[in-house]
Amino acid sequence: MSKQSKDLNTKFLSDKQLSDRYEVHRATIWRWSRDGFFPQPVKFGNHCTRWKLSDVEAWEAAQEVPA
């Protein structure tokens, strides 16, 4: 698969989708990102900001604590 094809298959999530995923307010997602606790978003144009699903999943895996 070429890099261009891979980029076209990248999935992105909005702050609303992330707030639903973690059951927190949308502002919490932005605060986590600002404070360096959460992956940084990707900006598309002037009004569209999203988070890469792969970055979010990697962050989730890093948060897991062994039982």
C-alpha positions, 0 to 999 in steps of 0.5 A: 500500500502506498503512503498516499493510499494509507493517508486516505484511509486514516480515520479521525475523530472530533472533540464531540466523538472523543467526549462521547467515547470518554464520557467527559465534556468537550472542553476536557478533551481540549484541556487534556491536549493543551496540558500534554496529557492527550494526543495533539489534534490535527488542524484542517483549514481554519475551522476543522480540528480532529484527532487521529484515531491511531494516536488516540488508540496508542494513548489508550494502550499506554494508559492501561495499568496491569492488574 
